[in-house]
């Protein structure tokens, strides 16, 4: 009987995945299956900047906040209003996204705590209000929005990766998935063995500072808290 129970539990995620559309949920601390819907496009009339933008068409969904991933992989909790074209968020954009964005996690999150898996953030969790990154999140590719001259040869994900820089003083702003409070980041120049110092953090990014030589390779990792 014990073996039968183990086999049945192992089959449940596979059955759930077969009946849904990506991205899919996984079992969480609340003991329920959290299935996230597919991503939905969000288009602005112009490339968004600052803390607000205008939608290309009226929002027909319910009024509230949704997680929006912009084209340069910055993420924000964006407030949309039914029958309106307004879109607002609290932390100003630092990159240069295009007018095309993506809504991730299109429904109200389940109770606290529930874990789920999304195609662009990896493993996330809900506190009953929003979806946040976890220690096992991956996020999109490496995104250094500013502060490190010319960035090239990027490898890895948003929360752990490496890049080459052409600068001699490197203060990269690392764009990250949403965290409940902020990000603790570590970075080092592996070409000349220089450890960076973290100088800033938001719920969507962290900033580290170090001295480099042109063409040096920098590795980083980020921990949400």
BAKOL-829174 format. One line per 2 residues: number of its first residue (from 1); for each residue x, y, z of N, C-alpha, C, CB. Coordinates in steps of 0.02 Angstrom, whole numbers. Each point is the difference from the previous one (the first is absolute). Glycine has a CB too. Example, Ala and Ser with C-alpha at 12.3 -4.5 7.8 and 13.67 -1.06 7.14 Angstrom:
REM BAKOL-829174
1> 660/-284/390/-45/59/0/45/60/0/-95/-59/62 | 77/112/-98/42/59/3/-39/55/37/59/-32/-108
//
This chain:
REM BAKOL-829174
1> 42/-60/0/-42/60/0/44/63/0/-91/-63/61 | 146/62/-22/45/57/3/30/15/-69/27/-27/120
3> -7/-26/-156/28/9/-67/-52/29/-47/79/-96/20 | -142/73/-14/-53/25/-43/-12/75/11/-53/-114/2
5> 55/136/61/-10/71/15/56/42/-31/-58/-31/107 | 119/7/-102/57/37/-27/-7/7/-76/73/-42/93
7> -94/-12/-126/-9/1/-72/-55/49/-21/40/-118/-6 | -94/119/44/-56/45/-16/21/73/8/-81/-88/37
9> 118/103/17/24/68/10/47/22/-55/-13/-16/122 | 53/-30/-146/47/16/-54/-36/16/-65/85/-72/55
11> -143/41/-65/-37/10/-62/-41/64/-2/-4/-123/-10 | -12/151/69/-45/57/2/27/60/-38/-40/-39/110
13> 104/60/-101/24/57/-40/-4/-12/-74/74/29/93 | -59/-91/-116/-1/-15/-71/-70/5/-28/99/-74/15
15> -148/50/23/-70/4/-22/-22/73/-4/-24/-113/52 | 43/152/0/-20/71/0/31/38/-58/-12/-5/123
17> 75/-10/-138/33/35/-54/-30/-17/-67/103/1/66 | -125/-63/-73/-28/-22/-64/-65/35/-15/54/-110/15
19> -89/134/36/-66/30/-11/0/75/-4/-45/-95/57 | 104/128/-52/1/72/1/42/29/-55/-16/-4/121
21> 28/70/-119/42/33/-49/56/36/37/-97/14/-80 | 156/-10/48/58/30/33/-11/74/14/74/-84/-58
23> -45/112/113/40/-36/49/-43/-37/50/89/84/-15 | -61/-134/49/-38/-43/43/18/11/73/-7/-83/-91
25> -38/64/135/13/3/71/28/-66/27/-90/85/11 | 116/-82/50/22/-60/34/-28/2/70/106/-7/-68
27> -100/-48/105/-26/-2/68/35/50/44/-29/-120/-15 | -7/150/62/29/50/45/-16/-15/72/-8/84/-91
29> 30/-37/135/-8/-10/71/-73/-4/22/107/58/15 | -153/-29/-55/-70/-1/19/-33/-67/-15/-5/123/-21
31> 42/-168/-13/-28/-65/-15/-46/-1/-60/11/-26/118 | -11/78/-157/-43/3/-59/42/8/-63/-92/49/69
33> 62/-67/-125/35/6/-64/-13/69/-28/-10/-124/-22 | 62/164/12/-8/68/-26/17/1/-74/28/49/113
35> -78/-44/-155/12/1/-72/-3/72/-25/-49/-116/-12 | 105/141/-12/2/67/-26/-20/1/-73/89/30/82
37> -126/20/-104/-21/3/-70/57/20/-45/-115/29/38 | 104/-34/-102/50/22/-48/10/75/3/-29/-95/-73
39> 87/118/53/14/72/0/-46/36/-49/120/-23/31 | -133/87/-17/-43/40/-43/37/63/-23/-103/-44/60
41> 97/63/-123/36/59/-25/-30/65/28/30/-63/-104 | 13/113/113/-21/67/21/38/50/-44/-25/-38/121
43> -12/80/-157/31/46/-48/-16/72/20/-9/-87/-93 | 62/129/92/-7/71/16/-1/41/-64/58/-18/111
45> -81/79/-107/-1/45/-58/71/22/-20/-115/39/34 | 161/-41/15/70/19/-13/43/-37/51/-33/115/-45
47> 98/-114/33/46/-33/46/-8/29/70/82/-21/-94 | -95/-19/145/-13/25/68/64/26/33/-96/-80/10
49> 88/132/31/54/27/40/-28/19/68/62/42/-103 | -18/-28/151/-23/24/64/-45/-49/37/9/114/-45
51> -65/-89/71/-45/-42/40/-70/-5/-29/67/32/98 | -76/-14/-162/-66/-6/-29/5/-4/-76/-50/63/96
53> -4/-87/-126/-4/-4/-73/-74/-6/-19/115/-55/-8 | -128/63/-57/-68/-5/-26/-7/-62/-42/-11/125/1
55> -41/-164/13/-13/-61/-38/-24/16/-70/-27/-60/106 | 43/17/-154/-22/10/-69/-75/-11/-8/113/-35/-39
57> -142/-3/85/-73/-9/-1/-26/-6/72/6/-57/-112 | -70/69/120/-31/0/66/8/-68/35/-82/86/-40
59> 97/-83/104/8/-61/40/-70/-28/15/109/42/50 | -121/-105/-68/-65/-31/10/-2/-47/60/-19/9/-121
61> 77/-19/153/2/-43/59/-22/37/62/92/-64/-53 | -85/31/110/-19/31/63/53/50/22/-63/-104/32
63> 41/153/8/47/50/26/45/-31/53/-84/91/-23 | 149/-78/19/46/-28/49/71/-2/-27/-93/-67/48
65> 138/37/-9/70/-4/-18/16/-67/-32/29/79/93 | 11/-78/-146/24/-61/-32/75/7/-9/-111/-20/-60
67> 147/-36/59/72/2/-13/12/5/-74/23/-68/103 | 12/121/-124/14/12/-70/75/-7/-12/-101/77/-10
69> 120/-117/-40/69/-7/-20/9/41/-64/11/-117/52 | 30/170/-49/11/44/-57/48/-33/-49/-21/101/71
71> 28/-73/-131/38/-32/-53/74/-9/17/-80/48/-80 | 107/-6/126/70/-8/20/6/-40/64/27/108/-56
73> -81/-142/75/-4/-47/56/-2/34/68/61/-81/-70 | -72/146/72/-16/30/64/-71/-22/19/77/101/-21
75> -90/-110/85/-66/-20/23/-27/52/49/30/-122/-15 | -94/134/11/-32/47/46/-70/-26/17/67/96/-47
77> -90/-77/107/-70/-12/18/-40/59/-25/31/-69/103 | -69/59/-157/-33/54/-36/-74/1/16/85/-8/-92
79> -111/66/109/-71/8/14/-37/18/-64/24/36/119 | -73/-77/-137/-42/12/-58/-72/11/23/76/-71/-73
81> -112/113/36/-68/18/20/-50/-20/-55/45/95/69 | -97/-129/-49/-51/-22/-47/-29/60/-38/-27/-98/74
83> 19/90/-141/-28/51/-44/43/62/-6/-112/-43/30 | 177/36/-15/46/57/-5/64/-22/-36/-49/51/105
85> 91/-3/-123/63/-15/-34/60/18/43/-56/19/-110 | 44/-5/174/55/19/44/37/-61/26/-64/102/32
87> 129/-94/-22/43/-52/29/51/35/44/-17/-79/-99 | 21/61/162/46/33/46/37/-52/43/-74/101/3
89> 135/-83/19/40/-43/44/43/45/44/1/-95/-84 | 27/69/138/32/43/50/74/13/-14/-81/-44/81
91> 117/-4/-109/72/8/-11/15/17/-72/23/-81/93 | 10/137/-106/11/23/-68/42/-49/-40/-7/117/42
93> -9/-123/-106/39/-42/-45/69/31/-10/-106/-41/-58 | 157/-2/54/67/24/-9/28/-17/-69/18/-11/123
95> -48/-36/-157/24/-20/-66/-37/35/-56/29/-110/48 | -29/80/-107/-33/30/-58/-44/-53/-34/97/81/-17
97> -151/-101/50/-45/-51/-29/-38/28/-60/-10/-54/112 | -15/9/-154/-43/19/-55/-72/5/24/78/-55/-84
99> -124/68/38/-71/7/18/-33/-67/15/-4/102/-71 | 37/-157/58/-29/-67/11/23/-30/66/-5/-17/-124
101> -43/-5/164/15/-31/65/-42/-63/8/30/112/50 | -21/-147/6/-36/-62/13/-27/-1/71/73/-60/-83
103> -136/41/90/-29/-9/67/14/-71/23/-91/86/-23 | 119/-93/82/17/-66/28/-39/-11/64/116/5/-51
105> -151/-61/56/-41/-11/59/-64/41/-4/103/-23/68 | -146/6/-115/-57/41/-21/-58/-2/48/35/-20/-115
107> -31/-21/167/-56/-5/47/24/15/71/-55/-85/-73 | 8/94/118/17/13/70/36/-61/30/-99/77/11
109> 156/-67/21/37/-57/28/-40/-36/53/106/60/-23 | -93/-125/32/-34/-38/52/28/16/69/-23/-92/-82
111> 2/54/133/19/15/68/74/-8/14/-112/-36/32 | 131/57/28/70/-2/21/12/-61/44/6/126/-5
113> 46/-167/-9/44/5/-59/-21/-50/-54/94/38/74 | -91/-18/-136/-10/-46/-56/56/10/-50/-126/3/16
115> 154/-57/-40/55/3/-47/-26/-16/-70/83/-32/89 | -49/59/-140/-20/-13/-69/61/7/-44/-117/41/22
117> 110/-62/-84/55/5/-48/-23/40/-61/48/-110/40 | -9/160/-59/-16/39/-60/58/-6/-50/-72/80/67
119> 56/-74/-130/50/-9/-52/54/54/0/-87/-56/-67 | 71/116/91/49/53/-2/33/17/67/-64/44/-94
121> 36/-68/149/29/13/65/25/-62/36/-75/97/8 | 56/-156/-33/18/-61/36/-45/-11/60/118/13/-38
123> -92/-40/92/-39/-14/60/-15/64/38/51/-115/7 | -115/130/4/-21/60/36/-46/-20/58/11/70/-105
125> -26/-22/149/-46/-14/55/-47/59/10/85/-74/55 | -142/60/-25/-50/51/12/-9/10/75/-58/-28/-108
127> 52/91/129/-18/16/70/-73/18/6/117/38/21 | -156/-52/-74/-71/16/-1/-15/67/-33/-12/-66/102
129> 66/104/-117/-9/66/-32/33/2/-68/-4/52/112 | 63/-81/-119/37/3/-63/45/-61/-6/-4/126/1
131> 30/-137/-61/49/-53/-11/70/30/6/-80/-63/-77 | 124/25/111/69/24/10/50/-54/-18/-40/75/91
133> 102/-54/-105/53/-46/-15/21/-39/62/40/76/-92 | -11/-134/83/26/-42/54/75/-12/-12/-114/-55/18
135> 144/17/28/70/-18/-8/12/-40/-64/13/0/124 | -66/-34/-148/8/-42/-60/-28/32/-63/-7/-98/75
137> -7/163/-72/-22/34/-60/58/6/-49/-87/64/65 | 70/-59/-128/52/9/-51/-8/67/-34/6/-124/-17
139> -67/141/-2/-11/62/-35/24/-5/-72/11/62/107 | -16/-8/-144/23/2/-70/77/3/-1/-107/57/-37
141> 135/-39/-20/72/5/-5/29/58/39/-9/-52/-111 | 75/54/116/36/54/35/-21/68/-29/97/-77/24
143> -114/124/21/-19/67/-23/34/52/43/-111/-42/-42 | 165/72/16/34/56/33/-25/64/-33/104/-71/29
145> -147/108/5/-33/57/-33/45/61/-7/-106/-42/45 | 156/49/-2/44/58/-4/59/-9/48/-97/74/-31
147> 146/-27/26/52/6/50/64/-38/-12/-90/16/75 | 97/-50/-132/60/-41/-9/26/5/-72/-41/-78/89
149> 41/139/-116/24/11/-69/-35/-47/-48/113/39/44 | -75/-72/-88/-29/-47/-48/2/-70/29/35/72/-97
151> -95/-103/103/-5/-68/26/-8/-49/-58/-53/43/107 | 90/-98/-104/-3/-50/-54/10/-69/29/43/84/-83
153> -48/-134/40/13/-71/19/-38/-21/62/113/11/-52 | -178/7/55/-39/-19/59/-16/-74/0/-49/115/3
155> 49/-145/56/-18/-70/9/-39/-8/64/103/-38/-63 | -149/-10/65/-37/-14/61/-69/30/-1/106/-5/59
157> -134/15/1/-68/25/7/0/67/36/-43/-117/3 | -17/144/9/-5/65/33/29/-1/70/-101/23/-67
159> 99/-80/102/21/-2/70/70/-30/10/-119/-9/30 | 150/-18/-81/68/-27/6/30/-4/-70/-30/-66/105
161> 84/102/-116/29/-1/-67/66/36/-2/-112/-5/-47 | 135/19/-14/62/37/-9/-3/42/-63/63/-91/61
163> -18/139/-64/4/44/-59/70/29/-4/-123/28/7 | 141/-5/-67/63/36/-10/-14/74/-3/51/-99/-62
165> -3/140/84/-10/72/0/59/35/-33/-70/-9/104 | 57/66/-136/53/40/-30/23/55/46/-46/-26/-112
167> 14/32/171/15/55/45/56/-14/49/-117/32/-11 | 141/21/44/51/-7/52/-30/9/69/86/42/-80
169> -141/-6/85/-40/3/61/-69/-26/-17/66/99/46 | -86/-152/-13/-62/-35/-19/-50/5/57/65/-79/-74
171> -122/110/60/-54/5/49/-64/-26/-32/55/100/58 | -60/-165/-71/-57/-26/-37/-64/1/41/79/-72/-63
173> -133/94/30/-68/-6/27/-28/-64/-28/-17/127/11 | 8/-177/31/-22/-67/-21/-76/-4/6/111/-52/35
175> -146/44/-90/-73/-5/1/-20/-71/19/-10/90/-88 | -40/-96/133/-18/-65/30/-76/-9/2/105/3/68
177> -127/-65/-58/-72/-12/9/-25/34/65/9/-110/-63 | -74/115/73/-26/32/61/17/-39/63/-91/49/-69
179> 114/-13/121/13/-29/66/-45/34/50/121/-27/-30 | -139/-6/86/-46/32/47/29/63/33/-47/-113/21
181> 113/114/-8/30/57/34/60/30/-38/-38/-50/106 | 79/8/-134/59/23/-36/46/-58/-17/-8/110/59
183> 68/-94/-83/48/-50/-22/68/11/33/-60/-9/-110 | 90/-46/134/69/2/24/43/-30/-55/-35/-9/123
185> 83/47/-148/39/-21/-59/74/-7/16/-84/56/-73 | 116/-102/39/72/-10/4/28/1/-71/-10/-67/108
187> 66/101/-118/32/2/-66/76/2/9/-101/58/-51 | 135/-86/2/73/2/2/28/-1/-71/0/-58/111
189> 57/93/-118/38/-1/-63/43/-63/3/0/129/-12 | -15/-178/-30/38/-63/3/63/3/-42/-107/-61/19
191> 117/115/-57/61/8/-39/57/26/44/-69/22/-103 | 52/25/148/51/30/43/-16/-8/74/25/80/-90
193> -70/-125/107/-15/-17/71/-18/61/42/78/-96/-11 | -127/133/-13/-25/59/36/-71/-14/23/74/78/-67
195> -87/-70/132/-68/-10/27/-36/67/0/38/-97/72 | -99/98/-98/-40/61/-4/-36/13/66/-16/-18/-124
197> -6/80/134/-39/20/58/-71/18/-22/104/41/59 | -154/-67/-24/-69/19/-18/-14/70/27/-37/-121/1
199> 9/164/-43/-12/70/20/-73/19/-2/111/26/-43 | -155/-67/15/-71/17/-3/-41/-62/-14/27/117/-40
201> -91/-114/58/-46/-56/-14/-71/26/-3/78/-82/56 | -117/54/-101/-72/12/-2/-33/-69/-4/12/115/-57
203> -78/-116/52/-34/-64/-7/9/-30/-69/-83/38/85 | 111/1/-132/8/-23/-69/72/3/-25/-115/38/-20
205> 163/-18/63/69/7/-24/48/5/58/-41/56/-104 | 106/-61/88/52/16/49/57/33/-38/-33/-97/76
207> 74/135/-39/58/34/-30/62/-19/39/-72/96/-38 | 125/-115/2/64/-17/31/54/42/-33/-39/-119/25
209> 94/130/11/54/43/-24/68/-33/9/-70/101/27 | 111/-97/-80/67/-27/4/45/30/-53/-46/-106/47
211> 112/94/-40/49/24/-48/19/-56/-48/43/84/83 | -47/-70/-147/14/-51/-51/50/26/-51/-115/-47/17
213> 136/2/-60/41/17/-58/-39/-18/-61/109/-19/63 | -102/57/-117/-37/-14/-61/7/-73/-20/18/118/-37
215> -75/-148/20/-5/-71/-21/-3/-49/59/61/31/-104 | -61/-6/165/-7/-45/58/-69/-33/0/80/72/65
217> -82/-130/-32/-63/-37/7/-24/5/72/34/-80/-92 | -97/98/101/-30/8/66/-54/-52/9/25/124/-1
219> -24/-158/58/-53/-48/18/-41/29/57/71/-97/-37 | -137/81/38/-43/25/53/-53/-52/19/19/117/-40
221> -46/-110/99/-57/-40/22/-43/44/45/65/-109/-7 | -131/94/10/-46/42/37/-47/-43/43/6/87/-91
223> -20/-64/151/-42/-35/47/-58/44/20/98/-66/43 | -162/46/-54/-56/41/20/-12/-5/75/-51/-15/-112
225> 24/68/143/-16/-2/71/-64/39/13/122/-12/29
//
